[in-house]
Amino acid sequence: MLPEIGQFSLILSLFFAISLALVPLLGYWKNNQLLLATARPLTFIMSTLVLMSFIVLSLSFLMDDFSVLYVSQTSNSQLPIYYKFSALWGGHEGSLLLWVLVLCGWSSAVALKIRNLPEDIGPVVLAILGMVCSGFLSFLIFTSSPFIRLLPDSPIDGGDLNPLLQDFGLIVHPPVLYMGYVGFSVAFAFAVAALITGNLNAAWARWARPWTTASWAFLTLGITLGSWWAYYELGWGGWWFWDPVENASFMPWLAGTALLHSLAVTEKRGVFKSWTVLLAIFTFSLSLLGAFLVRSGVLTSVHSFAADSTRGIFILVLLLIFVGGSLLLYAIRAVQVRSSVSFGVTGREAWLLLNNILLTVLTLTVLLGTLYPLLFDALGLGKISVGAPYFNSVFTPIALLLIVFMGVGPLSKWHNTKLNVFLLPCIISMVVSVLISGSLVYAYDLGLLAWLSLSIAFWVVCLSFSDWFSKVSVGTKGIIPRARQLPRNYYGMLLAHLGIVVSLVGVVLVSINSQESMVRLSPGEQTSVAGYEFRFDRLEQVQGPNYVSDKAQFTAYKNGQVVALLYPEKRLFNARQQVMTEAALDAGFTRDLYISLGEKLDGDSWGVRVYVKSFVRWIWLGGLLMMVGGLLATLDKRYQRRAGV
């Protein structure tokens, strides 16, 4: 009975989503306040029904209801209870329901703040979100229902959750990632509502900015968690592989970063209006493209869901409708979108424009590398692979140039900036950064690329400190009172920029200063890597809740002293008879010791991978700093005022 309730709730929610998409727009067209006022209750009813459906599916998993096809495919009675819950988004249907739930959550959050908006804007924004919800609910109900029954021939037990997904990282990674992915639909809704109503002034950017910043922060955290999970779970020691589905989340992050900066200019100076609207559409389009790549079946990836062509066509049609419709509306309103405000070549507007151009080029670079093999294959021209060499050689120089300009931009003033404002801080920062990075490169024999990259990192840190100090040292109040008066948005920017720098340092050092070894070892033998000794102590068999594990113990020594005990495993999962590697880690601020078991060889010998990863944690520390910076900027007091959210 419960699955039928869940399915009925979904069908009802689609009815209310369609009503939300149509009734407020009709009210706007007829200037009918009663119809406009329906937007909020329709949003809450739709969201409640989707939440009810989500709860029903959760209960089906927790109660081992294998009469539900989706539960029987992705769960098992032996699964720990927390994995039974996360198994809900372990396949296509459940993850799509989670996607819709998050979309409804964002819509409800906007509805709660609608009173802070002009009376004719808020309902239109909710109507656009209702259209998006209608599309995804239709996709869910007609092609991907998670409530299909197997009665009367339901299986005794389920096929189990993919062992790769039986991990804490995959409990939290998808919901957080979806919060970012789906959150950009709010920026899209604000942009389209501004086009519909003609309110293409600085105010719409002010309304959209905190929502966009929050979405960007969640997407940053989601990508960071995904990278962290891939590093420790897949057993290959890498943190990024330029996998097409990784790129599918990275592209909206790049475009969203450009959108954030463009919204700042539109809000402050009323310029870049057309560019900002296009970026909002582009960012949302890339989020939909990511959903298409993951769910269409065109990609084979550890991150993707096996799906049939019908699903791919459905979501492609959604992409064409939303993107095509919004671009058509933009073309109709093109004259009104133009900006008439001018600015100088040294003004902050110019630096942010340059920033946006480079971010857009980076996005298009990743987009080309991701889609080109698919188009090549679709045209029957054969199969080609575009991998890390292309992305590293094309993406890296542009990214380093972007970071250079990122340090200079905050020093500038709106409209125009005198050169002496830049000259002295830039010269001092350049000298300090070159000397510090040069000392590190000489001490650790890192090479020219490390010198260049670390110099850029220290350059940004020095210029950021210089900008902060120039703001808090003026006046007579003192540094601490002045520092407290600076807005949260400013500190959020500093933290985000610092996070990029920290990640850059981590990427550079882990790439050029890490060592690895693949060796054949038996219990009692040892190997040396990067000044550490690793001794294979013993191997034992361990019974897990739904697997049997060969668990090894390694002792790591440095200078004769024990520094860590590591326990890598090779697990055989009962239901799927699938073998998975569980790497062992000893995490540190400046290095990770990493061991994974390979294949069992003859006798009691095993293939063993041993890594000493330098500063790898800094990659994710930088991501966390960026996320905190984004959330801090979202909580800026300016956005809490009336007409500010």
PAMAR-437982 format. One record per residue (C-alpha): x, y, z; residue in one letter. Coordinates in steps of 0.1 Angstrom, whole numbers, padded with zeros to 4 digits, always signed. Layout:
! PAMAR-437982
XYZA/...
! end
This chain:
! PAMAR-437982
+0000+0000+0000M/+0028+0024+0008L/+0043+0024-0027P/+0009+0033-0042E/+0007+0062-0018I/+0041+0074-0029G/+0032+0071-0066Q/-0001+0089-0060F/+0017+0117-0042S/+0040+0122-0071L/+0011+0124-0096I/-0007+0150-0073L/+0026+0170-0070S/+0028+0171-0108L/-0008+0186-0109F/+0002+0213-0084F/+0035+0219-0102A/+0017+0225-0135I/-0008+0248-0116S/+0022+0267-0101L/+0037+0271-0136A/+0004+0285-0151L/-0018+0303-0125V/+0007+0330-0113P/+0017+0338-0149L/-0020+0342-0157L/-0023+0364-0127G/+0006+0385-0138Y/-0008+0388-0173W/-0043+0399-0160K/-0028+0419-0131N/-0049+0397-0108N/-0036+0397-0072Q/-0056+0367-0062L/-0041+0345-0088L/-0006+0359-0080L/-0012+0350-0043A/-0016+0313-0052T/+0021+0309-0059A/+0032+0304-0023R/+0005+0278-0013P/+0009+0259-0045L/+0047+0257-0039T/+0043+0244-0004F/+0016+0218-0014I/+0038+0206-0043M/+0069+0203-0020S/+0050+0185+0007T/+0037+0159-0017L/+0071+0153-0031V/+0085+0150+0005L/+0058+0125+0013M/+0068+0104-0017S/+0104+0105-0007F/+0095+0094+0029I/+0075+0065+0015V/+0104+0053-0007L/+0127+0056+0023S/+0104+0034+0044L/+0103+0009+0015S/+0141+0006+0017F/+0143+0005+0055L/+0115-0022+0056M/+0132-0043+0029D/+0101-0041+0007D/+0115-0061-0023F/+0081-0061-0040S/+0092-0026-0052V/+0114-0031-0083L/+0138-0003-0075Y/+0143-0015-0039V/+0150-0050-0051S/+0176-0037-0076Q/+0196-0014-0053T/+0192-0028-0017S/+0197-0060+0003N/+0186-0073+0036S/+0222-0076+0048Q/+0230-0039+0042L/+0236-0018+0073P/+0206+0005+0079I/+0225+0037+0069Y/+0233+0022+0035Y/+0197+0011+0031K/+0188+0047+0034F/+0215+0060+0011S/+0206+0032-0014A/+0176+0054-0021L/+0198+0075-0043W/+0221+0047-0054G/+0203+0043-0087G/+0186+0064-0114H/+0150+0065-0101E/+0158+0073-0065G/+0185+0098-0073S/+0160+0116-0096L/+0135+0117-0068L/+0161+0132-0046L/+0169+0158-0074W/+0132+0167-0075V/+0130+0169-0037L/+0159+0193-0036V/+0144+0214-0064L/+0112+0216-0044C/+0132+0226-0013G/+0148+0255-0031W/+0114+0265-0045S/+0100+0265-0009S/+0129+0285+0004A/+0122+0311-0023V/+0085+0311-0014A/+0093+0317+0022L/+0112+0349+0012K/+0088+0360-0015I/+0074+0388+0007R/+0107+0406+0004N/+0103+0409-0033L/+0080+0432-0054P/+0045+0417-0056E/+0048+0411-0094D/+0083+0395-0093I/+0081+0368-0066G/+0051+0348-0081P/+0067+0349-0115V/+0099+0335-0101V/+0080+0307-0085L/+0061+0301-0117A/+0094+0295-0136I/+0105+0271-0108L/+0071+0254-0112G/+0078+0249-0149M/+0112+0233-0140V/+0095+0211-0114C/+0068+0201-0139S/+0095+0189-0163G/+0114+0168-0139F/+0083+0154-0122L/+0070+0144-0157S/+0104+0128-0163F/+0102+0109-0130L/+0066+0097-0134I/+0066+0087-0170F/+0100+0073-0175T/+0116+0066-0141S/+0090+0058-0114S/+0107+0043-0083P/+0074+0027-0072F/+0069+0000-0098I/+0058-0032-0082R/+0069-0068-0088L/+0037-0084-0073L/+0029-0112-0071P/+0064-0126-0078D/+0085-0104-0055S/+0121-0117-0047P/+0131-0129-0013I/+0161-0106-0012D/+0175-0077-0032G/+0204-0074-0057G/+0224-0052-0033D/+0237-0016-0035L/+0268-0012-0057N/+0298-0019-0034P/+0314+0013-0046L/+0285+0033-0031L/+0287+0015+0003Q/+0307+0043+0018D/+0300+0073+0040F/+0312+0097+0012G/+0283+0085-0010L/+0258+0091+0018I/+0265+0128+0018V/+0281+0135-0016H/+0249+0133-0039P/+0226+0154-0017P/+0252+0181-0013V/+0261+0180-0050L/+0224+0183-0059Y/+0219+0212-0036M/+0244+0230-0059G/+0233+0216-0092Y/+0197+0223-0087V/+0202+0256-0068G/+0212+0273-0100F/+0176+0268-0112S/+0168+0297-0088V/+0192+0321-0106A/+0177+0309-0139F/+0142+0316-0125A/+0152+0351-0114F/+0168+0358-0148A/+0137+0346-0168V/+0113+0364-0144A/+0133+0397-0150A/+0130+0391-0187L/+0093+0385-0185I/+0085+0415-0162T/+0111+0438-0178G/+0127+0445-0144N/+0162+0443-0158L/+0178+0467-0135N/+0203+0462-0107A/+0176+0450-0083A/+0171+0416-0099W/+0208+0409-0096A/+0206+0418-0059R/+0177+0394-0055W/+0194+0366-0073A/+0229+0370-0059R/+0225+0353-0024P/+0207+0323-0040W/+0234+0319-0066T/+0262+0322-0040T/+0246+0296-0018A/+0242+0272-0047S/+0278+0278-0057W/+0289+0270-0021A/+0270+0237-0021F/+0283+0227-0055L/+0318+0235-0043T/+0314+0213-0013L/+0298+0185-0034G/+0327+0185-0059I/+0351+0185-0030T/+0334+0155-0014L/+0333+0136-0047G/+0371+0142-0052S/+0378+0131-0016W/+0356+0099-0021W/+0373+0090-0054A/+0407+0094-0037Y/+0403+0070-0008Y/+0376+0047-0022E/+0387+0037-0057L/+0422+0026-0045G/+0441+0043-0073W/+0454+0072-0053G/+0441+0099-0076G/+0419+0129-0067W/+0407+0139-0102W/+0405+0120-0135F/+0388+0144-0159W/+0360+0119-0161D/+0332+0132-0183P/+0308+0130-0153V/+0333+0148-0131E/+0334+0175-0158N/+0296+0176-0158A/+0297+0190-0123S/+0328+0211-0129F/+0313+0230-0159M/+0284+0246-0140P/+0308+0254-0112W/+0330+0274-0136L/+0300+0291-0152A/+0285+0297-0117G/+0317+0314-0106T/+0315+0337-0136A/+0278+0344-0128L/+0287+0353-0092L/+0312+0379-0104H/+0289+0392-0131S/+0260+0396-0106L/+0282+0417-0084A/+0289+0441-0112V/+0253+0443-0123T/+0242+0449-0087E/+0268+0476-0080K/+0271+0494-0113R/+0241+0483-0135G/+0264+0470-0162V/+0268+0435-0178F/+0231+0430-0176K/+0229+0410-0208S/+0260+0391-0199W/+0246+0383-0165T/+0213+0370-0179V/+0231+0349-0204L/+0254+0334-0177L/+0224+0325-0156A/+0208+0307-0185I/+0242+0291-0195F/+0249+0279-0159T/+0214+0263-0156F/+0219+0248-0191S/+0251+0231-0180L/+0234+0217-0149S/+0207+0201-0172L/+0235+0189-0195L/+0251+0172-0166G/+0219+0155-0158A/+0216+0144-0195F/+0252+0130-0195L/+0246+0110-0163V/+0212+0097-0172R/+0211+0093-0209S/+0234+0062-0212G/+0258+0080-0235V/+0286+0077-0210L/+0301+0047-0191T/+0314+0060-0158S/+0316+0050-0122V/+0295+0081-0115H/+0268+0075-0142S/+0235+0056-0141F/+0227+0030-0167A/+0197+0044-0185A/+0178+0037-0217D/+0175+0060-0247S/+0140+0071-0238T/+0152+0088-0207R/+0180+0105-0226G/+0156+0118-0252I/+0132+0131-0225F/+0158+0151-0207I/+0172+0164-0240L/+0138+0177-0249V/+0136+0194-0214L/+0170+0209-0221L/+0159+0223-0255L/+0126+0236-0241I/+0141+0255-0211F/+0172+0267-0228V/+0155+0274-0262G/+0126+0292-0246G/+0147+0314-0223S/+0171+0323-0252L/+0141+0332-0274L/+0127+0354-0246L/+0162+0370-0242Y/+0162+0378-0279A/+0128+0395-0277I/+0140+0416-0247R/+0175+0422-0261A/+0170+0460-0265V/+0160+0463-0228Q/+0190+0443-0216V/+0216+0466-0229R/+0237+0485-0204S/+0245+0522-0209S/+0269+0527-0180V/+0306+0531-0190S/+0338+0522-0172F/+0375+0526-0175G/+0400+0500-0186V/+0415+0499-0150T/+0382+0499-0132G/+0369+0469-0112R/+0343+0463-0139E/+0371+0457-0164A/+0389+0432-0141W/+0357+0413-0135L/+0349+0413-0172L/+0384+0398-0179L/+0377+0373-0150N/+0344+0363-0167N/+0360+0359-0201I/+0387+0336-0188L/+0361+0316-0168L/+0340+0312-0198T/+0369+0301-0219V/+0378+0275-0193L/+0342+0263-0193T/+0341+0260-0230L/+0375+0242-0229T/+0361+0215-0206V/+0328+0214-0226L/+0347+0208-0258L/+0369+0181-0243G/+0338+0164-0228T/+0315+0165-0258L/+0339+0161-0287Y/+0344+0123-0283P/+0306+0119-0280L/+0299+0139-0311L/+0327+0121-0330F/+0312+0088-0321D/+0276+0099-0328A/+0286+0110-0364L/+0300+0075-0370G/+0336+0088-0372L/+0350+0063-0347G/+0359+0064-0311K/+0384+0087-0297I/+0395+0096-0261S/+0401+0130-0247V/+0418+0127-0214G/+0441+0143-0189A/+0469+0154-0213P/+0444+0177-0232Y/+0428+0191-0201F/+0461+0197-0183N/+0478+0213-0213S/+0449+0236-0222V/+0432+0242-0189F/+0462+0248-0167T/+0478+0279-0183P/+0445+0297-0185I/+0436+0288-0149A/+0470+0302-0137L/+0465+0334-0156L/+0430+0337-0141L/+0445+0333-0106I/+0470+0361-0113V/+0443+0385-0122F/+0422+0373-0093M/+0448+0388-0070G/+0448+0422-0087V/+0410+0426-0091G/+0401+0433-0055P/+0426+0462-0053L/+0407+0481-0080S/+0379+0507-0076K/+0346+0509-0095W/+0347+0529-0127H/+0384+0537-0128N/+0415+0531-0108T/+0448+0551-0107K/+0478+0530-0116L/+0496+0539-0084N/+0469+0520-0065V/+0482+0488-0081F/+0518+0495-0087L/+0534+0494-0052L/+0513+0464-0038P/+0520+0444-0070C/+0557+0450-0069I/+0561+0442-0032I/+0538+0411-0036S/+0558+0399-0066M/+0591+0402-0049V/+0579+0385-0017V/+0561+0357-0035S/+0591+0349-0058V/+0615+0349-0029L/+0593+0327-0007I/+0584+0302-0034S/+0620+0302-0047G/+0632+0292-0012S/+0607+0263-0010L/+0616+0252-0045V/+0653+0252-0037Y/+0648+0235-0004A/+0627+0206-0018Y/+0641+0206-0054D/+0607+0211-0070L/+0614+0226-0104G/+0604+0255-0125L/+0566+0248-0128L/+0564+0246-0090A/+0582+0279-0087W/+0557+0296-0111L/+0526+0280-0095S/+0537+0287-0059L/+0547+0323-0068S/+0512+0329-0082I/+0497+0314-0050A/+0518+0336-0027F/+0511+0366-0050W/+0474+0363-0044V/+0479+0359-0006V/+0501+0390-0004C/+0477+0411-0025L/+0447+0399-0005S/+0464+0409+0027F/+0474+0442+0012S/+0438+0449+0002D/+0425+0440+0036W/+0451+0461+0054F/+0444+0491+0032S/+0407+0489+0043K/+0412+0484+0080V/+0441+0509+0085S/+0423+0540+0073V/+0405+0563+0098G/+0410+0566+0136T/+0389+0538+0149K/+0417+0512+0149G/+0423+0480+0130I/+0400+0457+0149I/+0369+0480+0149P/+0374+0487+0112R/+0379+0450+0105A/+0346+0442+0122R/+0328+0468+0100Q/+0338+0451+0068L/+0308+0432+0053P/+0306+0394+0054R/+0305+0394+0016N/+0341+0408+0016Y/+0354+0382+0040Y/+0336+0356+0020G/+0354+0367-0011M/+0388+0366+0007L/+0381+0331+0020L/+0370+0319-0014A/+0402+0333-0030H/+0423+0319-0003L/+0407+0285-0008G/+0416+0286-0045I/+0452+0293-0035V/+0453+0265-0010V/+0439+0241-0035S/+0464+0253-0061L/+0493+0246-0037V/+0479+0211-0030G/+0475+0203-0067V/+0510+0214-0076V/+0528+0197-0047L/+0508+0164-0049V/+0515+0163-0087S/+0553+0169-0085I/+0564+0159-0050N/+0546+0126-0044S/+0561+0091-0048Q/+0545+0057-0054E/+0556+0021-0057S/+0539-0011-0069M/+0556-0040-0053V/+0551-0077-0046R/+0550-0084-0009L/+0544-0113+0015S/+0538-0111+0052P/+0571-0103+0070G/+0585-0084+0040E/+0589-0046+0036Q/+0595-0019+0011T/+0607+0018+0012S/+0590+0048-0004V/+0600+0085+0001A/+0620+0078+0033G/+0593+0056+0049Y/+0595+0019+0055E/+0563-0002+0051F/+0563-0037+0066R/+0536-0062+0057F/+0528-0076+0091D/+0500-0101+0086R/+0468-0109+0067L/+0436-0121+0083E/+0400-0128+0071Q/+0373-0106+0086V/+0335-0111+0083Q/+0316-0079+0076G/+0278-0073+0076P/+0275-0082+0039N/+0310-0091+0028Y/+0341-0112+0036V/+0374-0093+0037S/+0411-0101+0034D/+0424-0075+0058K/+0462-0068+0059A/+0482-0049+0085Q/+0511-0027+0076F/+0534-0008+0099T/+0549+0024+0086A/+0583+0035+0100Y/+0604+0067+0096K/+0639+0069+0110N/+0632+0036+0129G/+0601+0050+0146Q/+0566+0037+0141V/+0544+0064+0126V/+0513+0045+0116A/+0494+0012+0114L/+0475+0008+0082L/+0448-0018+0074Y/+0440-0021+0037P/+0413-0046+0027E/+0401-0067-0003K/+0364-0072+0002R/+0341-0098-0014L/+0305-0087-0013F/+0281-0116-0009N/+0251-0106-0030A/+0270-0095-0061R/+0301-0116-0056Q/+0320-0085-0064Q/+0355-0077-0051V/+0364-0042-0040M/+0395-0026-0027T/+0395-0006+0005E/+0426+0016+0008A/+0442+0024+0041A/+0452+0059+0049L/+0473+0077+0075D/+0463+0113+0069A/+0486+0143+0077G/+0486+0180+0071F/+0517+0178+0048T/+0515+0142+0036R/+0493+0111+0033D/+0505+0075+0036L/+0483+0054+0013Y/+0483+0016+0008I/+0460-0005-0013S/+0460-0042-0020L/+0461-0054-0056G/+0457-0089-0068E/+0466-0120-0048K/+0496-0136-0064L/+0511-0171-0060D/+0515-0184-0025G/+0509-0157+0001D/+0522-0129-0020S/+0501-0098-0029W/+0505-0069-0053G/+0506-0038-0031V/+0504-0001-0041R/+0522+0023-0018V/+0519+0060-0021Y/+0533+0090-0002V/+0511+0119-0012K/+0525+0153-0005S/+0500+0180+0006F/+0471+0162-0009V/+0448+0173+0019R/+0453+0209+0009W/+0432+0203-0022I/+0401+0196-0001W/+0410+0221+0026L/+0409+0247-0002G/+0374+0234-0013G/+0361+0237+0023L/+0375+0273+0025L/+0357+0282-0007M/+0325+0267+0006M/+0327+0286+0039V/+0335+0318+0020G/+0304+0313-0002G/+0281+0307+0028L/+0296+0336+0046L/+0288+0359+0016A/+0253+0345+0014T/+0247+0356+0050L/+0257+0392+0044D/+0234+0415+0062K/+0226+0435+0030R/+0206+0405+0017Y/+0185+0403+0049Q/+0168+0436+0043R/+0135+0440+0026R/+0137+0436-0012A/+0171+0421-0007G/+0166+0384-0009V/
! end
